[in-house]
Amino acid sequence: MPGTTGGSPALLRHFTAAELASVQPVPVLVEFQDPPVAVFRAEHPQAGPGEVATYARTLHEAHRTLLRKLQQMGTAVAGAWSLAGAAGGSAPDSLVGWEFVDLFNGVGLRVPGAVVRELARLEGVRTITLDRPRAYLQSGTAAFPPSGSVVRFLVRRRGTPARGERVVIAIMGAGGPPVDLPGVRVISYKVLDTAGFGTAAHIVGALEDAVRSGAQVVHLPLGDAAGDPRSPEAVAAANALRAGVAIWGTPGGTLLTPAQVAGAWALLRQHHPDQDVLTLQAVLTGSARYAVRAHGAGGQGPGVPDLGRAALTRHVVTPADSLPPMAHHLGVVEHQGERVVRTWRVRVQDLGGATSPCRLGVRWLTREPGLRASLSRRGFLLATGGKEEVDLTLQVDGTRLRDGEYRGLVEASRGGLVMRLPFRILVRRRIPPEEAGTGSSAEA
């Protein structure tokens, strides 16, 4: 199985000592080091269908290798089901709950807690996530998750696109009446129960199916619970972007109804016909209006769409180092009580405007002692068809700042229009190796 050796204590940080010692089966998602098919395609644009299929089979075989090792440990859980990946077929073992290769390289298992430590030691394992139901919609929708199997994976299709249907949109949520929109093919997925609870495996599975079904836009209103940039659903959503599918309605983006999503997508394609999916998504989120709203330590409400500004803008702000992650999450900043400084590159790109001055600024939507932000440049002349890059430096004082999520905006003003790059970071104290797996909570 390719990849680096597992066994890092960080793999066990979401599990309590009692869970790791339990003989009762628990649902987990195991992610492998090798990238999924969507990343392989993006990094090898010249690869043909046969080469892509061969790579997918390699991922499937790695999953089977894991199952064989678990069988050697004497682990067996009955009553699970299988989900085929991109290359067709599925792992035949009864251990498998889910198998993913398109947007997320991993498997969903039900194994005794005592086996999780052994999983962390296996070569090629990247992350292990406890996949119990969690609240994805706004907090307060339910006091506790219902017992038993809370979510059933449901796909409701309208068949092949009818004449005149130029937008294919996938809707993910808690179900409800069918959505019919003129000129739009709608694929609906029930991934949450009526109280807003769901599992990462159902969301990843729905995302993979939506991409395979030809969705151009995914409406994914999962709230702040999907904010961890290394969570399976965040990884899958980021890789859906790599596959050319827009993801709207995630935290830090804008919250729209399905009809608004379809209309916004058609409008953006009309006004920016030469731009790719990533740029169009950046136009929508960057033109939205953001305001401070209390949400614990994070403290940011969703962006309010401004489609007029999105249609008129001739510049956009995006991360320069990588694809924009789910909810524009820059990652985790860990510390052990010291001051930590991290720097990211930000790009301002022209979308067909005249050469004109552009001024930049950065502000926090959550103001806390111990947070600082700065830009390497405050302004420049942005040429027609040009792009400029600046450094965004964030400073975290571990002696003053409590663990939590913190959000802000990079703002670029040009020609009277302000475009924004919403960003957020997760700050937490680094767990010493000797304390790994001894926490009191299984939550991320």
KOLSEVEX-625710 format. One record per residue: residue in one letter; y, x, z of N, C-alpha, C in turn. Coordinates in steps of 0.02 Angstrom, whole numbers, plus 50000, padded with zeros to 5 digits. Each point is the difference from the previous one (the first is absolute). Layout:
% residues N
AYXZYXZYXZ/...
***
This chain:
% residues 444
M499415004350000500594995750000500625004550000/P500434999749947500575004449998500504998350054/G500455004850013500524999050049499935004750059/T500504999950043499995004350058499594996950056/T499825004150047499584997750055500384995450046/G499684994450020500324995450046499925002450071/G500134995550048499915001750069500645001150038/S500584999549967500635000950035500094994550052/P500265001850061500114994950050500474994549977/A500435001749951500474994949975499644994249968/L499395001049976499624994649969499804994750052/L500015001750063499774995550053500574997050040/R500625001149978500574998150041500074992450008/H499714996049956500064992750005499464996950043/F499565004050029499434997450037500065001950074/T499794995450044499995001650071499345003550016/A499985003350058499395003450021499434995050008/A500154993950024499484995050009499714997849932/E500434999349951499774998049933499565005449969/L500185006350011499625005549972499325000850034/A499934997450061499375000550036499574993849992/S500274994849968499654993649996499415000349951/V499484996150015499444999449954500074993749958/Q500534996150012500124994049960500335001949933/P499814996749946500305001649935500734997749997/V500415004249969500704998549989500155001049926/P500484996149972500175000949929500495005949992/V499845004549955500445005849986500075000949925/L500575002849980500115002149931500015007650000/V499555003049961499955007349994500315002149934/E500525004150002500335002549940499775007149986/F499875001549936499775006749981500585004249974/Q499905006649999500525004649980500174999449926/D499514998949957500134999949929500434994049981/P500475000849954500444994449981499634994549964/P500244993850004499684994449965500145000449925/V499714995349964500045000149927500724999549975/A500424995950032500704999249978500375006650001/V499885004150052500335006550005499715004749947/F499354999849990499695004249948500304998549932/R500084993549984500304998149936500725002649994/A500394999450054500705002249998500055007549992/E499545003750031500025007349996499675002749937/H499614995949966499665002149938500124994749946/P500624999549975500174994649952499615000549935/Q499725005849984499635000849937499264998250008/A499784998550061499304998550011499804993449966/G499445000149965499764994149967499594995650046/P499804994049977499624995350042499355003150027/G499675004049959499385003150023500105004850057/E500545004049996500145004750053500204996450065/V500384994649993500204996150059499384996950032/A499554997349959499394996950027499565005250035/T499985006149972499615005350032500295001850068/Y500675000250004500325001650064499864994450051/A500024993749977499864994450046499285000450026/R499535001949957499315000750022499925005550051/T500415005349993499995005450050500214997450068/L500514995650001500224997150064499464995650029/H499684995949958499454995850024499455004250031/E499835005649968499465004250026500195003050067/A500645001750009500225002650065499914994750054/H500124993749983499894994650048499274999450018/R499575000649951499284999650013499765005850043/T500315005849990499825005850041500164998650073/L500584996950012500194998250068499484995250030/L499794995049960499524995150026499335003350016/R499795004749957499385003450014500035004050065/K500585003050013500085003750063499994995450060/L500304994049991499984995250055499294997650012/Q499624999149946499304998050009499605005350037/Q500165006349987499675005450036500154999850074/M500594997350017500174999250071499664994050031/G499664996049959499664994150026500454994050006/T500565000049963500494994550004499834994749948/A499954993750022499884994549953500324993750026/V500364996649957500324993750019499864995049945/A499724994350016499824995149949500574995049991/G499964996349945500454994449989500665001849969/A500075005949971500625001949967499954998149926/W500565001049964500014998249929500305005949962/S500014999649934500225005649959500554997849953/L500435004749982500524998949951499965005649949/A499924998349937499945005149948500665003549988/G499985006249980500605003849984500154999849926/A500425004849978500244999949931499455001149949/A499495004050017499495001849952499444994849997/G500044994850041499474995050001499465002150049/G499614995150022499475001550048500295000750070/S499565000950048500235000750069499475003750039/A500215002750056499525003450043499514994950027/P499355001349995499514994950017499874999450074/D500295004350040499805000250070500284994250040/S499634997850050500224994550042500575002050047/L500145006550004500565002250042500684998249970/V500024999249934500644999549966500294993050006/G500614999550025500364993849998500444999649938/W500345005649985500425000449941499925007049970/E500085000349935500035006549966500595000049953/F500425005250005500615000449960500025006749963/V500214999849937500125006349964500634999749958/D500274994149985500574999449955500665002550030/L500204996850055500645001650033499915003650066/F499404999750027499855002950066499295002649996/N499905006350016499335002949997499684999650068/G499594994850009499694999350066499514994350002/V499714999150059499524994650012500164996750066/G499844993650003500054996350063499314999450031/L499935001850062499365000150034500034996150065/R499424998050024499924997650069499505004650033/V500255004250045499575004950033500155000050075/P499525002050041500135000650072500585004950012/G500394998550052500565004350015499795007250012/A499405000950027499775006850014499895004049936/V499934996649943499905003649937500665002349969/V500564997150022500655001749971500145007450008/R499835002950058500115007250010499605004049948/E499404997849985499595003549950500324999349930/L500284994249986500344999149936500575004949992/A500375001150054500585004549998499805007249986/R499375001750014499775006949989499735001149930/L499914994749962499705000849934500495002949950/E499745004149956500415003249949500284994849952/G500645000749982500314995649951500344993950028/V499954998750066500324994250030500735001650014/R500444995649977500725001150009500284996050058/T499864993550003500244995850055499464995050018/I500024997650062499574994650024500454994950036/T499974993849977500444994850026499584994350028/L500174997850061499684994150028500274993949963/D499554995949972500214994649955499914993250031/R500244999250061500004993550031500604995949976/P499964993350005500574995849978500635001850038/R500565000149963500655001350030500524995449968/A500554999050034500524995549976500435003749948/Y500034997249940500415002949947500654996249990/L499994993450014500624996249993500435001150062/Q500584996850002500475001250053499684999050069/S500185004250047499734999450067500184993250030/G499544997450041500124993650031499674994249963/T499685001449942499674994649964499364997950035/A499725004350041499414998250039499975004550061/A499754997250055499985003950062499415004849999/F499474998449965499425004449998499604998549936/P499625004949975499604998749940499424995450015/P499854995349956499414995850011499375004250003/S499504997550034499385003750005499584999049937/G499505004449992499554999449943500315002749937/S499704998049944500245002249934500624996049982/V500585003250001500634996349995500244999249929/V499785004149954500264999849933499435000149950/R500044995749951499535000249945500385002249937/F499705004549962500315002549940499964994649946/L500574997649978500024994549952500435001949940/V499744999049942500385001149939500054993349963/R500594998049983500104993849963500375001949935/R499694999049943500285002249936500194993949957/R500435001349953500164995049950499685001649933/G499525004649999499675001749938500435004849959/T499865000249934500365004649957500724997649990/P500475004749987500704998049992500084995249941/A500374994750010500144995349947500565002749956/R500104996949942500535002349956500684999450035/G500395005249994500655000050031500015002950070/E499415001450030499975002950066500085007649994/R500585002450017500155007149990500015003850066/V499934996650056500005003350065499354998250036/V499655005050026499404998950040500165002250071/I499984995450047500195001450069499414998450046/A499875004450048499494998950051500354998350065/I499774994750033500304997750062499495001050056/M500205003550053499555001250056500314997450064/G499614996450037500274997150061499484995950036/A500224994450030499564995750040499764993949962/G500035000349934499774994349961500544994849993/G499804993949986500474994649989499884996749933/P500434995249981499894996549937500085004749941/P499684998449944500075004249940500725000649979/V500185005949974500685001349976499985000049924/D500374995449969500054999649927500715001549980/L500095005249959500665002049977499995000349924/P500494997049967500035000149927500005007249973/G499575001249951499995006649969499705005550043/V499664998150054499745005050047499264998550014/R499595005249997499314999450024499985002150073/V499754995850042499995001250072499285001150023/I499895005550037499365001350033500134999950075/S499684995550036500124999250071499425002950041/Y500175003550053499515003050045500144997750071/K499504997550035500074998550071499745006050039/V500465003950028499815005950038500194999450074/L500344994650018500194998850070499774993150021/D499904999150065499864993350023500664996350013/T499964993850022500614996050008500465002650055/A499745004250044500415003050053500305006649979/G499865002249939500295006349975499595006150014/F499374999150022499575005750015499555001749940/G499875006349991499555002249947499755007050013/T499635002749953499735006750007500225004249940/A500025006550011500205004649947499514999749942/A499364999250014499504999949947500124994249951/H500174994150026500134994349956500625001349956/I500515003250028500615001349963499875005249946/V499645005450018499845005149950499574997149945/G499514996050018499574996949950500394995549953/A500474996150027500404995649957500455004149954/L500295005450025500425004349958499605003049943/E499405002450015499595002949947499824994849947/D499824994050022499834994849953500604997949958/A500594999750031500614998149964500165005049944/V499935006450015500145005149949499494999549943/R499364999150018499494999349948500104993749958/S500324994850029500094993749966500644999849958/G500365005649998500585000349956500664997950031/A500044999550066500634998150032500545005149985/Q500604997449985500585004449990500405000750064/V499994994750041500374999950063499554997150054/V500025002950059499634997450058500504997850053/H499954993750020500414997350054499615001050065/L500235004650042499615002350058500424999850063/P500154994250027500424999550060499605001150064/L499915006350019499575001650057500395001550063/G500664999849999500385001250061499965007350022/D500245001350061500055006850025499345003050020/A499474995950006499365002750023499695004849949/A500244999749937499725004449948500415006449993/G500375001850052500485005449993499735007050004/D499395001150027499735006750006499875002849930/P500335005449979499925002549932499315002749985/R499605001450052499335002649989499464994750009/S500214993750010499514994650007499674998649932/P499404997350000499664998649936500404995549954/E500314994750027500384995549957500625003349971/A500315004650039500585003649974499805004849945/V499445003450010499745004649948499844996249936/A499674994250007499824996149941500624997449964/A500504997850038500614997449968500375005649963/A500045005950031500325005749966499645001849936/N499344999750001499615001749941500024994449947/A500134993850021500124994749951500635001649960/L500515002850033500595002249964499835005349949/R499575004650018499785005149953499674996949939/A499664994350011499654996649946500484995649959/G500645000150018500504996249961500084992850021/V499834998450062500064993250026500544999950054/A500494995649992500544999550049499754996450062/I500215002350059499814997050064500644997650033/W500084993450005500614997150030499824995750060/G500445000350050499904996150060499735003950058/T499925006749992499785004250055500585001450047/P499865002250062500555001450047500475005349973/G500664999250010500495004749973500164998249927/G499624996449967500204997449935500334993550008/T499954996349950500334993550005499484994550005/L500164994950036499544994450008500204994449952/L499554998249954500144995049950499434995049998/T500154993949976499484995149987499655002049935/P499404997449987499665001649937500424998449939/A500354994250001500424998349943500565005049991/Q500305002250055500535005049995499755006649974/V499385001950022499715006249976499924999849924/A499714994649975499904999449927500665000049963/G500494996250026500654999949968500355006750002/A499975003350058500325006550007499695005149953/W499334999849993499665004749956500224999049928/A500024993749978500224998649931500725002149989/L500434998850050500705001949994500095007549995/L499655003750043500065007350000499755002949934/R499454997449974499745002549937500494998649943/Q500364994550005500494998349948500605004650001/H500255001550061500605004150006499865007549999/H499385001950015499825007150000499345000949961/P500024998549934499374999849962499655006749992/D500365005550008499715006649988499745003350064/Q500054996650057499815003150063499294998250020/D499695004650037499314998950021499984995850064/V499394998650023499914995750059500325002950062/L499925006650010500285003150060500764999350002/T500325000949942500734999549997500224992850012/L499654995249970500184993050010499934997950073/Q499475002450033499924998550071500565003150040/A500205006149983500555003350035500664996349988/V500094997249941500604996149986500034993850045/L499444996550007499994994050041500135001550074/T499645004950027500095001650071500675003450013/G500225004149951500635003650009500614995749995/S499964994449965500574995549992500034994750055/A499484999550041499984995050054500515001750054/R500174995050038500475000950056499605000350064/Y500135005350039499625001150061500454999350061/A499724997450054500384999050061499575001650060/V500325001750054499645001550062499784993450031/R499364999950022499744994250036499495002550050/A500024997450060499585002750053499264998749985/H499625005349997499274999749994499735005750042/G500104999750065499775005550043500395006349985/A499655005750003500345006449988500185000849927/G499644996549955500135000849928500674997049980/G500094993650015500644996849992500274999449930/Q499614997649951500284998649934499694993649973/G500434995749974499744994149967499855001649927/P499714995249964499855001249930500635000249958/G499955003349943500575000049954500084993349967/V500624997949991500154993749965500125001649927/P499604997249954500065001849929500694998349972/D500245004249957500634998949964499865001349926/L499754994949965499785000949932500585001349953/G500604997550017500595001549960500145007450000/R499985003150058500115007250005499435003849965/A499384997550008499445003349968500075000149924/A500264994549972500084999749927500565004649976/L500535000850040500595003749978499965007550013/T499585002150047500025007050021499805004749943/R500305005950001499855005249951499815006550035/H499784999650062499725005850034499534997750054/V499575004550023499494998250049499865006150043/V499794998850063499845005450047499264999650017/T499655005649992499275000250013499825006550036/P499425000250032499755006550025499865004649941/A500155006450008499915004849945499345003750005/D499725000450060499405004150011499364996549981/S499994993450000499384996449989500164992949980/L499484996149985500104992949988500264996650062/P500424994849992500234996450059499424996850036/P499895001650064499434997250036500134992850019/M499484996750025500074993150023500554999550051/A500474995449988500554998850046500455006150007/H499985004749952500415006050003499935003750066/H499385000550022499855003650061499965007449985/L500405004050034500015007249987499445003650037/G499684996750047499445003150034500075000250075/V499555003750031499975000650073500315006650021/V500454999750049500295005950030499715000750070/E499575005050009499685001150065500355005650037/H500004999550066500335005150041499645000550067/Q500155005250036499755000850068500585001450047/G500544996149990500595000650042500535004649972/E499885002949941500505004649972500424996449947/R500485003549972500414997349946499665001649933/V499934994949959499665000749935500484998249945/V500025004349949500434998949942499574999549937/R500094994649962499624999049938500494998749943/T499845002449941500434999149941499614997149942/W500324995249967499724996949940500515000549943/R499754999949939500445000049941500114992849977/V500624998549984500204993449975500315000849931/R499834995549954500255000549932500444994049984/V500585001349969500434994849973499975000549924/Q499794994649968499885000249928500424994849964/D500305002149943500394995449959499534995549960/L500224993749992499614995149961500404997549939/G500425004449972500374998049940500734998850011/G500275002250056500724999250012500405005849972/A500654999250002500455005449978500045005450053/T500135006249978500095005550047500554998350049/S499855000350064500484997950051499815003050067/P500495000350048499855002850066499524995550039/C499605003250042499544996550044500075002950070/R500104995650049500085002250069499394997750040/L499785004450046499404998750040500154999750074/G499594996150036500034999750072499334998250028/V499915000850065499384998250033500164997050068/R499654994650017500114996850065499354997350027/W499964999850066499424997250034500104992550010/L499484996249990500014992950018499794999150073/T499725005350028499845000250072500345006150029/R500484998950043500375005650031499715001550068/E499725005850006499695002150063500215007250014/P500115001750064500135007050017499415004349979/G500145005749969499475004349978499844999649926/L500364995649963499914999449928500625002649964/R499905004249950500555002349958499775000149928/A500474998749954499855000249929500585003149962/S499855003949949500535003149960499765001049928/L500485000849954499865001349930500305006749980/S499675003649955500245006549978500624999549956/R500104994249967500604998949960500244992950011/R500654999149999500294993450011500254996949935/G499985003649946500244997249937499915004849942/F500024997249939499935004049940500184995649941/L500045003049940500124996449939499324998549967/L499834993549996499364998149971500094998549926/A499685004149958500094999349928499564994549971/T500194997649941499594995149965499325003049985/G499474996650021499335002449990499795005650047/G500435001650048499875005650045499704997950066/K499845005050040499744998950068500215005750044/E500114998650063500205005050049499564999350061/E499865005650034499584999950060500385002950059/V499884997050058500315002450063499465000150053/D500135003850054499545000450056500204995050054/L499524996150022500084995650058499665003350059/T500395001750051499735003450059500044995350060/L499434999050033499964995850059499805004450059/Q500364999250056499875003850060499794995450056/V499435001550031499724996050055499995004250063/D500324997750052500005003550064499464996950045/G499445003550007499444997450038500134999250074/T500525003250025500164999450071500384993650015/R500294996849949500434994150011499754993749965/L499595000949948499814994349959499314997450018/R499954993650011499364997050016499594999049936/D499354999450008499574998849942500174993249969/G499964999749934500154993849966500185001249927/E500194994749968500195000349929500754999349993/Y500295004249958500735000349992500174999649925/R500524996149984500164998549931500725001549983/G500105001649936500675001449978500074999049925/L500605001649974500154999149929500365006149973/V499815002449941500415004549961500374995849949/E500665000749997500414995749957500365004249948/A499984997749937500345003449945500474995049966/S500665001550003500514995549973500255002949934/R500004995849948500225002249934500274994049961/G500605000649976500294994649960500064993550038/G500105000350065500084993950040499354996950023/L499435002749980499354997350021499655005050047/V499744997550055499645004150048499254998749992/M499625005349987499274999549998499725003750060/R499454997650027499745002650063499275002049994/L499825005050040499305001850009499834998750073/P499664994450015499794998950070499455004850018/F500035002750061499475004650022499854998750073/R499425002250021499824999650070499515005450017/I500005002050063499545005050026499674997450063/L499405002550013499644998350060500005006150045/V500314999450059500055005650047499494998950056/R499605005250013499534999450056499835006950027/R499825000050063499815006250033499305002249977/R499935006349984499365002649976499495000050057/I499394997649984499474999750051499645006650002/P499985003450058499625006250006499264998749986/P499645004949972499294999049984499584997750059/E500165002450060499594998250058500104992750021/E500554996849974500124993050018499804995249946/A499785002549942499824995649944499424995450020/G500054993749980499464995250013499984997550071/T500555001150038500014997650070500564995050011/G500294997449945500554995450007499784993450029/S500504995850016499844993550029500054994449950/S500205001649938500084994849950499705002249934/A499734995249964499715001549935500504998949944/E500614997850017500494998749949500305006449975/A500234999849935500325005949971500665001350033/
***
